[in-house]
Structures are given as C-alpha cells and as structure tokens.
C-alpha cells in the first residue's frame, strides 16, 4: 500500500480529493495534507509518503519548489502536479524536476485515480525489478562460492597426482 500526501491551498480541492478517492479500494493510504508548500515540506520530510499530489501555485512555497526540494532529499517520491495554468513553462519545469504527471484543473476524481493507479503500478514494477536484481545478486554470490569451492577441489585433486 502506497501513501499519498496532498498539498493544495484550496480547501475544496483538498477535501474533494481526501473524501472522493476510495483510498483502500485503490490500495493507497491517505498520509496527510497541507495548505502551503513550506508546511507540506516539513510534514513530508517526516512522513515520507510514496506519492505527493501538489498544486503548482501555493503561498510561501509553490509546488515546483516543493517538488525540487523533495526530489533532492527523497528522490524516490513520485509527484503529481495539479495546475490551473495551461502554460508550457510550468510543464517544462515540472518535467525537468522529474514529476510523474501534470494534471490541469478542473479534473475529475476518476482521472486523478487513474493517474494514481498508474503511479502505483510503476512503483510496483520498480519494486519487482529491485527484488529481481536482489535475487540475481544472491544467486550470483551463491554460484561464485560454489565455483570457488569446485576450483579449490580441482586444484587439490590435481595436486595429489
């Protein structure tokens, strides 16, 4: 289950996302919320959610700056940006930071849920790849030990002739 944090200065957006998303049904958990980037940054630094949904324009610290700072200290966090601004510069900045998705307001909760599900599927895929790599590494180390043992047995066997 992946945890999701929401940062948006519009209370109606926060409440809508919090109440309209079936968190358990989606295999997600609601980790918390904040109405500005500075508060969100300090909360996220402690909570360490898997996914952040953030508005691009907020007081004190905007969503792009929040995303930039978080990617430095928690590079694994997945970020979805919400924006009422259909401006290429914002989208370009979001891409350069490594944001997963950029959703224009107004959006439907179904659309947001589809995008959350995609991010969760990407996280699952990444976890599986890391697990596969770990298993391969263990297998390689085990085989290396067996080969080393076999090599020394061959040396001993040859040495006794």
JOTABEL-V961318 format. One record per residue. N is the residue number from 1. BURIAL is I if it has 9 or more other ideal C-beta (glycine too) atoms within 8 Angstrom, else O. Layout:
BEGIN
n=(N	N)
burial=(BURIAL	BURIAL)
END
This chain:
BEGIN
n=(1	2	3	4	5	6	7	8	9	10	11	12	13	14	15	16	17	18	19	20	21	22	23	24	25	26	27	28	29	30	31	32	33	34	35	36	37	38	39	40	41	42	43	44	45	46	47	48	49	50	51	52	53	54	55	56	57	58	59	60	61	62	63	64	65	66	67	68	69	70	71	72	73	74	75	76	77	78	79	80	81	82	83	84	85	86	87	88	89	90	91	92	93	94	95	96	97	98	99	100	101	102	103	104	105	106	107	108	109	110	111	112	113	114	115	116	117	118	119	120	121	122	123	124	125	126	127	128	129	130	131	132	133	134	135	136	137	138	139	140	141	142	143	144	145	146	147	148	149	150	151	152	153	154	155	156	157	158	159	160	161)
burial=(O	I	I	I	I	I	I	I	O	O	O	O	I	I	O	I	I	I	O	O	I	O	I	O	O	I	O	I	I	I	O	I	I	I	I	I	I	O	I	I	I	O	I	I	I	O	I	O	I	I	I	I	I	I	I	I	I	I	O	O	I	I	I	I	I	I	I	I	I	I	I	O	O	I	O	O	I	I	I	I	I	I	I	O	O	O	O	O	O	I	I	O	I	I	I	O	I	I	I	I	I	I	I	O	O	O	I	O	I	O	I	I	I	O	I	I	I	I	I	I	O	I	I	O	O	O	O	O	O	O	O	O	O	O	O	O	O	O	O	O	O	O	O	O	O	O	O	O	O	O	O	O	O	O	O	O	O	O	O	O	O)
END
